[in-house]
Amino acid sequence: MRIGFFAIFAAMLLLASPGRAAADDSQEGYYYPKPKVVETYMARVATLADSDRSRRIGFAAALAKDIADKPYPPTFYIFAKGDEADKLIIVGTTDGGLSTVYRTRALLAHLTGAARLTDFFQQNTIAEYATFFDFLKLLGFKQITITDGVAFAHQIKIE
């Protein structure tokens, strides 16, 4: 991953305003199958006061653009869903990719590494200990679901 999308995202953070959170589960069965693995992550950070729906959509859009700008076909798509866009969804695009809990955790570890390189992450977390889940918590995401787009889904609730 290039650091470019994080720089774009950091700039967008300054423009966002406060919002509210809502819950719905309409994505299951539409974007992904029922998760085979559901975990809960207790974040080490609090949601930033000015994190709202717009900020979360902007983050997902910046990340999606970074993925789309690569010189090869994407191996996954990423987007925010839910009434408050507080559910991050990652859908694999290659056969066999993101089809196990281990592959999804590897992707999340990669995203943690990329996030730790950003000024935003370093200023708002203890970068050497915080994870991509903490990054998502800062933005107000409530869950992340990773799926192979066929039969496997791994979901993490962020508290």
TIVO-2410 file (N, C-alpha, C; in nm, 3 decimals):
# residues 159
REC num residu      c1      c2      c3 atome chaine
REC   1      M   0.083  -0.118   0.000     N      A
REC   1      M   0.000   0.000   0.000    CA      A
REC   1      M   0.087   0.124   0.000     C      A
REC   2      R   0.047   0.220  -0.076     N      A
REC   2      R   0.117   0.347  -0.069    CA      A
REC   2      R   0.062   0.427   0.048     C      A
REC   3      I   0.139   0.520   0.092     N      A
REC   3      I   0.097   0.605   0.203    CA      A
REC   3      I   0.006   0.716   0.151     C      A
REC   4      G  -0.005   0.732   0.020     N      A
REC   4      G  -0.084   0.838  -0.041    CA      A
REC   4      G  -0.226   0.848   0.010     C      A
REC   5      F  -0.299   0.736   0.018     N      A
REC   5      F  -0.437   0.743   0.059    CA      A
REC   5      F  -0.448   0.790   0.203     C      A
REC   6      F  -0.351   0.754   0.287     N      A
REC   6      F  -0.354   0.799   0.426    CA      A
REC   6      F  -0.333   0.950   0.434     C      A
REC   7      A  -0.249   1.004   0.347     N      A
REC   7      A  -0.229   1.149   0.345    CA      A
REC   7      A  -0.357   1.220   0.303     C      A
REC   8      I  -0.424   1.166   0.201     N      A
REC   8      I  -0.551   1.223   0.158    CA      A
REC   8      I  -0.652   1.215   0.272     C      A
REC   9      F  -0.655   1.099   0.336     N      A
REC   9      F  -0.748   1.079   0.446    CA      A
REC   9      F  -0.720   1.176   0.561     C      A
REC  10      A  -0.594   1.194   0.596     N      A
REC  10      A  -0.559   1.283   0.707    CA      A
REC  10      A  -0.610   1.425   0.679     C      A
REC  11      A  -0.600   1.468   0.554     N      A
REC  11      A  -0.651   1.600   0.518    CA      A
REC  11      A  -0.803   1.605   0.533     C      A
REC  12      M  -0.869   1.498   0.496     N      A
REC  12      M  -1.015   1.493   0.505    CA      A
REC  12      M  -1.062   1.497   0.651     C      A
REC  13      L  -0.980   1.446   0.742     N      A
REC  13      L  -1.017   1.446   0.883    CA      A
REC  13      L  -1.043   1.587   0.935     C      A
REC  14      L  -0.969   1.680   0.884     N      A
REC  14      L  -0.982   1.817   0.929    CA      A
REC  14      L  -1.113   1.881   0.886     C      A
REC  15      L  -1.178   1.822   0.784     N      A
REC  15      L  -1.300   1.880   0.729    CA      A
REC  15      L  -1.428   1.817   0.783     C      A
REC  16      A  -1.418   1.709   0.859     N      A
REC  16      A  -1.535   1.635   0.902    CA      A
REC  16      A  -1.600   1.700   1.024     C      A
REC  17      S  -1.731   1.668   1.044     N      A
REC  17      S  -1.805   1.721   1.159    CA      A
REC  17      S  -1.869   1.607   1.237     C      A
REC  18      P  -1.917   1.634   1.361     N      A
REC  18      P  -1.972   1.528   1.445    CA      A
REC  18      P  -2.095   1.460   1.386     C      A
REC  19      G  -2.120   1.336   1.428     N      A
REC  19      G  -2.235   1.260   1.380    CA      A
REC  19      G  -2.286   1.166   1.487     C      A
REC  20      R  -2.380   1.078   1.449     N      A
REC  20      R  -2.436   0.982   1.543    CA      A
REC  20      R  -2.415   0.841   1.491     C      A
REC  21      A  -2.434   0.742   1.575     N      A
REC  21      A  -2.415   0.603   1.533    CA      A
REC  21      A  -2.550   0.531   1.531     C      A
REC  22      A  -2.563   0.435   1.440     N      A
REC  22      A  -2.684   0.354   1.431    CA      A
REC  22      A  -2.644   0.210   1.403     C      A
REC  23      A  -2.734   0.119   1.432     N      A
REC  23      A  -2.703  -0.022   1.410    CA      A
REC  23      A  -2.801  -0.084   1.312     C      A
REC  24      D  -2.751  -0.169   1.223     N      A
REC  24      D  -2.833  -0.251   1.137    CA      A
REC  24      D  -2.748  -0.367   1.090     C      A
REC  25      D  -2.812  -0.474   1.049     N      A
REC  25      D  -2.739  -0.591   1.004    CA      A
REC  25      D  -2.781  -0.632   0.863     C      A
REC  26      S  -2.827  -0.539   0.786     N      A
REC  26      S  -2.878  -0.571   0.652    CA      A
REC  26      S  -2.769  -0.612   0.554     C      A
REC  27      Q  -2.643  -0.597   0.588     N      A
REC  27      Q  -2.535  -0.633   0.497    CA      A
REC  27      Q  -2.514  -0.784   0.490     C      A
REC  28      E  -2.540  -0.855   0.602     N      A
REC  28      E  -2.524  -1.001   0.602    CA      A
REC  28      E  -2.624  -1.062   0.504     C      A
REC  29      G  -2.574  -1.148   0.420     N      A
REC  29      G  -2.658  -1.210   0.319    CA      A
REC  29      G  -2.665  -1.132   0.190     C      A
REC  30      Y  -2.620  -1.007   0.194     N      A
REC  30      Y  -2.618  -0.925   0.073    CA      A
REC  30      Y  -2.475  -0.905   0.025     C      A
REC  31      Y  -2.387  -0.857   0.114     N      A
REC  31      Y  -2.247  -0.836   0.080    CA      A
REC  31      Y  -2.158  -0.952   0.122     C      A
REC  32      Y  -2.202  -1.028   0.221     N      A
REC  32      Y  -2.121  -1.137   0.272    CA      A
REC  32      Y  -2.211  -1.243   0.335     C      A
REC  33      P  -2.163  -1.367   0.340     N      A
REC  33      P  -2.240  -1.472   0.408    CA      A
REC  33      P  -2.232  -1.454   0.559     C      A
REC  34      K  -2.312  -1.530   0.630     N      A
REC  34      K  -2.305  -1.527   0.776    CA      A
REC  34      K  -2.161  -1.555   0.819     C      A
REC  35      P  -2.103  -1.467   0.902     N      A
REC  35      P  -1.964  -1.487   0.943    CA      A
REC  35      P  -1.942  -1.620   1.014     C      A
REC  36      K  -1.835  -1.688   0.974     N      A
REC  36      K  -1.795  -1.813   1.040    CA      A
REC  36      K  -1.717  -1.783   1.166     C      A
REC  37      V  -1.653  -1.668   1.171     N      A
REC  37      V  -1.575  -1.626   1.287    CA      A
REC  37      V  -1.623  -1.486   1.325     C      A
REC  38      V  -1.660  -1.467   1.451     N      A
REC  38      V  -1.698  -1.335   1.503    CA      A
REC  38      V  -1.614  -1.312   1.628     C      A
REC  39      E  -1.542  -1.202   1.628     N      A
REC  39      E  -1.457  -1.167   1.741    CA      A
REC  39      E  -1.495  -1.028   1.790     C      A
REC  40      T  -1.452  -0.996   1.910     N      A
REC  40      T  -1.470  -0.861   1.964    CA      A
REC  40      T  -1.332  -0.806   1.997     C      A
REC  41      Y  -1.308  -0.683   1.953     N      A
REC  41      Y  -1.181  -0.617   1.981    CA      A
REC  41      Y  -1.208  -0.499   2.074     C      A
REC  42      M  -1.139  -0.495   2.187     N      A
REC  42      M  -1.150  -0.383   2.280    CA      A
REC  42      M  -1.043  -0.281   2.241     C      A
REC  43      A  -1.086  -0.173   2.182     N      A
REC  43      A  -0.993  -0.073   2.131    CA      A
REC  43      A  -0.917  -0.004   2.244     C      A
REC  44      R  -0.797   0.040   2.211     N      A
REC  44      R  -0.711   0.111   2.306    CA      A
REC  44      R  -0.728   0.261   2.297     C      A
REC  45      V  -0.820   0.304   2.212     N      A
REC  45      V  -0.845   0.446   2.189    CA      A
REC  45      V  -0.995   0.472   2.193     C      A
REC  46      A  -1.032   0.598   2.202     N      A
REC  46      A  -1.173   0.638   2.196    CA      A
REC  46      A  -1.201   0.697   2.057     C      A
REC  47      T  -1.326   0.691   2.019     N      A
REC  47      T  -1.367   0.753   1.893    CA      A
REC  47      T  -1.346   0.903   1.904     C      A
REC  48      L  -1.290   0.963   1.800     N      A
REC  48      L  -1.270   1.108   1.800    CA      A
REC  48      L  -1.406   1.177   1.794     C      A
REC  49      A  -1.418   1.287   1.867     N      A
REC  49      A  -1.545   1.358   1.876    CA      A
REC  49      A  -1.599   1.401   1.740     C      A
REC  50      D  -1.511   1.432   1.647     N      A
REC  50      D  -1.558   1.480   1.517    CA      A
REC  50      D  -1.562   1.371   1.410     C      A
REC  51      S  -1.559   1.246   1.452     N      A
REC  51      S  -1.575   1.137   1.356    CA      A
REC  51      S  -1.722   1.116   1.329     C      A
REC  52      D  -1.759   1.113   1.202     N      A
REC  52      D  -1.898   1.098   1.164    CA      A
REC  52      D  -1.909   1.016   1.036     C      A
REC  53      R  -2.029   1.002   0.988     N      A
REC  53      R  -2.056   0.924   0.867    CA      A
REC  53      R  -1.972   0.971   0.750     C      A
REC  54      S  -1.965   1.101   0.731     N      A
REC  54      S  -1.889   1.159   0.621    CA      A
REC  54      S  -1.741   1.122   0.629     C      A
REC  55      R  -1.686   1.127   0.747     N      A
REC  55      R  -1.545   1.093   0.766    CA      A
REC  55      R  -1.520   0.946   0.733     C      A
REC  56      R  -1.610   0.857   0.779     N      A
REC  56      R  -1.594   0.715   0.752    CA      A
REC  56      R  -1.606   0.684   0.603     C      A
REC  57      I  -1.701   0.746   0.538     N      A
REC  57      I  -1.717   0.726   0.393    CA      A
REC  57      I  -1.594   0.779   0.320     C      A
REC  58      G  -1.544   0.893   0.362     N      A
REC  58      G  -1.424   0.950   0.302    CA      A
REC  58      G  -1.303   0.860   0.318     C      A
REC  59      F  -1.289   0.801   0.435     N      A
REC  59      F  -1.179   0.708   0.460    CA      A
REC  59      F  -1.188   0.587   0.367     C      A
REC  60      A  -1.306   0.526   0.362     N      A
REC  60      A  -1.324   0.407   0.277    CA      A
REC  60      A  -1.303   0.443   0.130     C      A
REC  61      A  -1.351   0.559   0.088     N      A
REC  61      A  -1.334   0.602  -0.052    CA      A
REC  61      A  -1.187   0.627  -0.085     C      A
REC  62      A  -1.114   0.688   0.008     N      A
REC  62      A  -0.971   0.713  -0.015    CA      A
REC  62      A  -0.893   0.582  -0.025     C      A
REC  63      L  -0.926   0.488   0.062     N      A
REC  63      L  -0.861   0.358   0.058    CA      A
REC  63      L  -0.897   0.284  -0.072     C      A
REC  64      A  -1.023   0.289  -0.111     N      A
REC  64      A  -1.067   0.225  -0.235    CA      A
REC  64      A  -0.996   0.286  -0.356     C      A
REC  65      K  -0.978   0.416  -0.355     N      A
REC  65      K  -0.909   0.482  -0.466    CA      A
REC  65      K  -0.763   0.438  -0.472     C      A
REC  66      D  -0.699   0.429  -0.357     N      A
REC  66      D  -0.560   0.383  -0.353    CA      A
REC  66      D  -0.548   0.242  -0.411     C      A
REC  67      I  -0.641   0.156  -0.375     N      A
REC  67      I  -0.641   0.019  -0.427    CA      A
REC  67      I  -0.664   0.020  -0.578     C      A
REC  68      A  -0.759   0.099  -0.625     N      A
REC  68      A  -0.791   0.105  -0.767    CA      A
REC  68      A  -0.678   0.165  -0.850     C      A
REC  69      D  -0.595   0.249  -0.790     N      A
REC  69      D  -0.485   0.314  -0.863    CA      A
REC  69      D  -0.363   0.223  -0.882     C      A
REC  70      K  -0.366   0.106  -0.827     N      A
REC  70      K  -0.254   0.013  -0.844    CA      A
REC  70      K  -0.247  -0.032  -0.990     C      A
REC  71      P  -0.128  -0.071  -1.038     N      A
REC  71      P  -0.114  -0.111  -1.178    CA      A
REC  71      P  -0.157  -0.256  -1.206     C      A
REC  72      Y  -0.233  -0.314  -1.115     N      A
REC  72      Y  -0.281  -0.451  -1.131    CA      A
REC  72      Y  -0.424  -0.458  -1.076     C      A
REC  73      P  -0.498  -0.561  -1.114     N      A
REC  73      P  -0.636  -0.572  -1.065    CA      A
REC  73      P  -0.641  -0.583  -0.913     C      A
REC  74      P  -0.743  -0.526  -0.852     N      A
REC  74      P  -0.753  -0.533  -0.705    CA      A
REC  74      P  -0.776  -0.676  -0.658     C      A
REC  75      T  -0.717  -0.708  -0.543     N      A
REC  75      T  -0.741  -0.839  -0.482    CA      A
REC  75      T  -0.855  -0.831  -0.381     C      A
REC  76      F  -0.900  -0.709  -0.350     N      A
REC  76      F  -1.017  -0.690  -0.265    CA      A
REC  76      F  -1.074  -0.551  -0.287     C      A
REC  77      Y  -1.202  -0.540  -0.254     N      A
REC  77      Y  -1.272  -0.411  -0.254    CA      A
REC  77      Y  -1.304  -0.377  -0.110     C      A
REC  78      I  -1.312  -0.247  -0.082     N      A
REC  78      I  -1.339  -0.203   0.054    CA      A
REC  78      I  -1.443  -0.091   0.049     C      A
REC  79      F  -1.538  -0.094   0.141     N      A
REC  79      F  -1.639   0.010   0.146    CA      A
REC  79      F  -1.702   0.017   0.284     C      A
REC  80      A  -1.768   0.128   0.313     N      A
REC  80      A  -1.837   0.149   0.440    CA      A
REC  80      A  -1.987   0.138   0.416     C      A
REC  81      K  -2.055   0.068   0.505     N      A
REC  81      K  -2.200   0.049   0.494    CA      A
REC  81      K  -2.267   0.071   0.628     C      A
REC  82      G  -2.399   0.064   0.628     N      A
REC  82      G  -2.479   0.090   0.747    CA      A
REC  82      G  -2.532   0.232   0.742     C      A
REC  83      D  -2.638   0.258   0.816     N      A
REC  83      D  -2.699   0.391   0.816    CA      A
REC  83      D  -2.597   0.500   0.847     C      A
REC  84      E  -2.503   0.470   0.934     N      A
REC  84      E  -2.400   0.567   0.971    CA      A
REC  84      E  -2.264   0.533   0.911     C      A
REC  85      A  -2.264   0.442   0.814     N      A
REC  85      A  -2.139   0.400   0.748    CA      A
REC  85      A  -2.036   0.357   0.852     C      A
REC  86      D  -2.082   0.287   0.955     N      A
REC  86      D  -1.993   0.246   1.064    CA      A
REC  86      D  -1.955   0.099   1.057     C      A
REC  87      K  -1.978   0.038   0.940     N      A
REC  87      K  -1.939  -0.101   0.918    CA      A
REC  87      K  -1.848  -0.106   0.795     C      A
REC  88      L  -1.724  -0.141   0.818     N      A
REC  88      L  -1.629  -0.153   0.708    CA      A
REC  88      L  -1.638  -0.295   0.654     C      A
REC  89      I  -1.646  -0.306   0.522     N      A
REC  89      I  -1.656  -0.437   0.458    CA      A
REC  89      I  -1.543  -0.449   0.356     C      A
REC  90      I  -1.474  -0.563   0.361     N      A
REC  90      I  -1.368  -0.594   0.264    CA      A
REC  90      I  -1.408  -0.724   0.196     C      A
REC  91      V  -1.418  -0.719   0.062     N      A
REC  91      V  -1.458  -0.836  -0.015    CA      A
REC  91      V  -1.344  -0.875  -0.108     C      A
REC  92      G  -1.297  -0.999  -0.094     N      A
REC  92      G  -1.192  -1.051  -0.179    CA      A
REC  92      G  -1.241  -1.070  -0.322     C      A
REC  93      T  -1.150  -1.057  -0.418     N      A
REC  93      T  -1.187  -1.069  -0.559    CA      A
REC  93      T  -1.118  -1.185  -0.629     C      A
REC  94      T  -1.034  -1.257  -0.559     N      A
REC  94      T  -0.962  -1.367  -0.622    CA      A
REC  94      T  -1.004  -1.499  -0.559     C      A
REC  95      D  -1.012  -1.602  -0.640     N      A
REC  95      D  -1.048  -1.735  -0.588    CA      A
REC  95      D  -0.947  -1.779  -0.483     C      A
REC  96      G  -0.999  -1.819  -0.368     N      A
REC  96      G  -0.914  -1.867  -0.261    CA      A
REC  96      G  -0.859  -1.758  -0.171     C      A
REC  97      G  -0.859  -1.633  -0.216     N      A
REC  97      G  -0.810  -1.522  -0.134    CA      A
REC  97      G  -0.910  -1.487  -0.025     C      A
REC  98      L  -0.863  -1.448   0.089     N      A
REC  98      L  -0.945  -1.409   0.204    CA      A
REC  98      L  -1.048  -1.517   0.238     C      A
REC  99      S  -1.008  -1.642   0.223     N      A
REC  99      S  -1.102  -1.752   0.246    CA      A
REC  99      S  -1.078  -1.825   0.378     C      A
REC 100      T  -0.985  -1.774   0.459     N      A
REC 100      T  -0.959  -1.834   0.590    CA      A
REC 100      T  -0.937  -1.722   0.692     C      A
REC 101      V  -0.954  -1.756   0.817     N      A
REC 101      V  -0.930  -1.659   0.923    CA      A
REC 101      V  -0.785  -1.613   0.921     C      A
REC 102      Y  -0.694  -1.701   0.882     N      A
REC 102      Y  -0.552  -1.666   0.880    CA      A
REC 102      Y  -0.522  -1.564   0.771     C      A
REC 103      R  -0.582  -1.580   0.655     N      A
REC 103      R  -0.562  -1.483   0.546    CA      A
REC 103      R  -0.623  -1.348   0.581     C      A
REC 104      T  -0.738  -1.350   0.646     N      A
REC 104      T  -0.798  -1.222   0.684    CA      A
REC 104      T  -0.714  -1.153   0.790     C      A
REC 105      R  -0.661  -1.229   0.884     N      A
REC 105      R  -0.575  -1.168   0.986    CA      A
REC 105      R  -0.446  -1.114   0.924     C      A
REC 106      A  -0.395  -1.181   0.823     N      A
REC 106      A  -0.275  -1.131   0.755    CA      A
REC 106      A  -0.304  -0.998   0.685     C      A
REC 107      L  -0.419  -0.987   0.621     N      A
REC 107      L  -0.455  -0.859   0.558    CA      A
REC 107      L  -0.467  -0.750   0.665     C      A
REC 108      L  -0.530  -0.782   0.776     N      A
REC 108      L  -0.544  -0.683   0.883    CA      A
REC 108      L  -0.410  -0.642   0.941     C      A
REC 109      A  -0.317  -0.736   0.951     N      A
REC 109      A  -0.182  -0.702   0.997    CA      A
REC 109      A  -0.114  -0.608   0.898     C      A
REC 110      H  -0.134  -0.633   0.768     N      A
REC 110      H  -0.078  -0.547   0.665    CA      A
REC 110      H  -0.138  -0.406   0.677     C      A
REC 111      L  -0.268  -0.397   0.697     N      A
REC 111      L  -0.333  -0.267   0.711    CA      A
REC 111      L  -0.285  -0.195   0.838     C      A
REC 112      T  -0.257  -0.271   0.944     N      A
REC 112      T  -0.201  -0.210   1.066    CA      A
REC 112      T  -0.066  -0.148   1.035     C      A
REC 113      G   0.020  -0.220   0.963     N      A
REC 113      G   0.151  -0.168   0.928    CA      A
REC 113      G   0.142  -0.040   0.847     C      A
REC 114      A   0.053  -0.037   0.751     N      A
REC 114      A   0.035   0.083   0.669    CA      A
REC 114      A  -0.017   0.200   0.753     C      A
REC 115      A  -0.113   0.172   0.842     N      A
REC 115      A  -0.170   0.277   0.926    CA      A
REC 115      A  -0.064   0.337   1.019     C      A
REC 116      R   0.026   0.254   1.070     N      A
REC 116      R   0.128   0.302   1.164    CA      A
REC 116      R   0.224   0.401   1.100     C      A
REC 117      L   0.231   0.405   0.970     N      A
REC 117      L   0.320   0.498   0.901    CA      A
REC 117      L   0.262   0.638   0.888     C      A
REC 118      T   0.136   0.656   0.922     N      A
REC 118      T   0.072   0.786   0.903    CA      A
REC 118      T   0.092   0.877   1.022     C      A
REC 119      D   0.101   1.006   0.996     N      A
REC 119      D   0.109   1.105   1.103    CA      A
REC 119      D  -0.018   1.101   1.188     C      A
REC 120      F  -0.133   1.087   1.122     N      A
REC 120      F  -0.261   1.083   1.193    CA      A
REC 120      F  -0.261   0.974   1.299     C      A
REC 121      F  -0.222   0.855   1.261     N      A
REC 121      F  -0.219   0.740   1.352    CA      A
REC 121      F  -0.121   0.766   1.466     C      A
REC 122      Q  -0.004   0.817   1.435     N      A
REC 122      Q   0.097   0.841   1.536    CA      A
REC 122      Q   0.056   0.951   1.634     C      A
REC 123      Q  -0.021   1.048   1.588     N      A
REC 123      Q  -0.064   1.157   1.675    CA      A
REC 123      Q  -0.183   1.120   1.763     C      A
REC 124      N  -0.262   1.020   1.721     N      A
REC 124      N  -0.384   0.987   1.793    CA      A
REC 124      N  -0.381   0.851   1.864     C      A
REC 125      T  -0.271   0.780   1.855     N      A
REC 125      T  -0.259   0.649   1.920    CA      A
REC 125      T  -0.116   0.632   1.970     C      A
REC 126      I  -0.093   0.522   2.035     N      A
REC 126      I   0.043   0.479   2.065    CA      A
REC 126      I   0.078   0.386   1.950     C      A
REC 127      A   0.138   0.441   1.847     N      A
REC 127      A   0.152   0.374   1.718    CA      A
REC 127      A   0.215   0.236   1.724     C      A
REC 128      E   0.311   0.215   1.814     N      A
REC 128      E   0.376   0.085   1.816    CA      A
REC 128      E   0.288  -0.023   1.880     C      A
REC 129      Y   0.179   0.015   1.947     N      A
REC 129      Y   0.089  -0.082   2.009    CA      A
REC 129      Y  -0.048  -0.088   1.943     C      A
REC 130      A  -0.091   0.022   1.888     N      A
REC 130      A  -0.225   0.029   1.829    CA      A
REC 130      A  -0.231  -0.050   1.700     C      A
REC 131      T  -0.351  -0.092   1.664     N      A
REC 131      T  -0.373  -0.173   1.544    CA      A
REC 131      T  -0.466  -0.100   1.447     C      A
REC 132      F  -0.488  -0.164   1.333     N      A
REC 132      F  -0.584  -0.111   1.237    CA      A
REC 132      F  -0.722  -0.098   1.300     C      A
REC 133      F  -0.755  -0.188   1.392     N      A
REC 133      F  -0.884  -0.179   1.461    CA      A
REC 133      F  -0.892  -0.051   1.543     C      A
REC 134      D  -0.781  -0.011   1.606     N      A
REC 134      D  -0.779   0.115   1.680    CA      A
REC 134      D  -0.799   0.233   1.586     C      A
REC 135      F  -0.736   0.225   1.469     N      A
REC 135      F  -0.754   0.327   1.367    CA      A
REC 135      F  -0.902   0.339   1.331     C      A
REC 136      L  -0.967   0.224   1.312     N      A
REC 136      L  -1.110   0.225   1.279    CA      A
REC 136      L  -1.193   0.281   1.394     C      A
REC 137      K  -1.155   0.249   1.518     N      A
REC 137      K  -1.227   0.301   1.634    CA      A
REC 137      K  -1.219   0.453   1.641     C      A
REC 138      L  -1.102   0.509   1.611     N      A
REC 138      L  -1.088   0.655   1.608    CA      A
REC 138      L  -1.192   0.717   1.515     C      A
REC 139      L  -1.221   0.647   1.407     N      A
REC 139      L  -1.315   0.697   1.307    CA      A
REC 139      L  -1.461   0.667   1.340     C      A
REC 140      G  -1.483   0.584   1.440     N      A
REC 140      G  -1.620   0.551   1.479    CA      A
REC 140      G  -1.678   0.427   1.414     C      A
REC 141      F  -1.593   0.344   1.352     N      A
REC 141      F  -1.643   0.218   1.297    CA      A
REC 141      F  -1.678   0.125   1.413     C      A
REC 142      K  -1.786   0.050   1.396     N      A
REC 142      K  -1.834  -0.044   1.498    CA      A
REC 142      K  -1.795  -0.188   1.465     C      A
REC 143      Q  -1.774  -0.217   1.337     N      A
REC 143      Q  -1.733  -0.352   1.300    CA      A
REC 143      Q  -1.666  -0.351   1.165     C      A
REC 144      I  -1.590  -0.458   1.143     N      A
REC 144      I  -1.527  -0.482   1.014    CA      A
REC 144      I  -1.556  -0.627   0.977     C      A
REC 145      T  -1.595  -0.647   0.853     N      A
REC 145      T  -1.622  -0.782   0.803    CA      A
REC 145      T  -1.536  -0.804   0.680     C      A
REC 146      I  -1.463  -0.916   0.679     N      A
REC 146      I  -1.379  -0.953   0.566    CA      A
REC 146      I  -1.436  -1.082   0.510     C      A
REC 147      T  -1.455  -1.087   0.378     N      A
REC 147      T  -1.513  -1.205   0.316    CA      A
REC 147      T  -1.438  -1.239   0.187     C      A
REC 148      D  -1.443  -1.365   0.152     N      A
REC 148      D  -1.385  -1.407   0.024    CA      A
REC 148      D  -1.483  -1.381  -0.090     C      A
REC 149      G  -1.604  -1.336  -0.057     N      A
REC 149      G  -1.704  -1.309  -0.160    CA      A
REC 149      G  -1.774  -1.434  -0.209     C      A
REC 150      V  -1.751  -1.547  -0.141     N      A
REC 150      V  -1.812  -1.673  -0.182    CA      A
REC 150      V  -1.882  -1.738  -0.063     C      A
REC 151      A  -1.805  -1.788   0.032     N      A
REC 151      A  -1.865  -1.864   0.142    CA      A
REC 151      A  -1.809  -1.829   0.279     C      A
REC 152      F  -1.696  -1.763   0.287     N      A
REC 152      F  -1.631  -1.736   0.415    CA      A
REC 152      F  -1.644  -1.589   0.452     C      A
REC 153      A  -1.670  -1.562   0.580     N      A
REC 153      A  -1.669  -1.426   0.633    CA      A
REC 153      A  -1.613  -1.429   0.774     C      A
REC 154      H  -1.535  -1.327   0.807     N      A
REC 154      H  -1.473  -1.310   0.939    CA      A
REC 154      H  -1.513  -1.169   0.983     C      A
REC 155      Q  -1.573  -1.158   1.101     N      A
REC 155      Q  -1.624  -1.029   1.148    CA      A
REC 155      Q  -1.563  -0.994   1.284     C      A
REC 156      I  -1.528  -0.868   1.299     N      A
REC 156      I  -1.475  -0.819   1.425    CA      A
REC 156      I  -1.561  -0.702   1.470     C      A
REC 157      K  -1.617  -0.714   1.590     N      A
REC 157      K  -1.690  -0.604   1.652    CA      A
REC 157      K  -1.587  -0.519   1.726     C      A
REC 158      I  -1.595  -0.388   1.708     N      A
REC 158      I  -1.498  -0.298   1.769    CA      A
REC 158      I  -1.566  -0.221   1.882     C      A
REC 159      E  -1.515  -0.243   2.001     N      A
REC 159      E  -1.573  -0.174   2.119    CA      A
REC 159      E  -1.471  -0.085   2.183     C      A
***
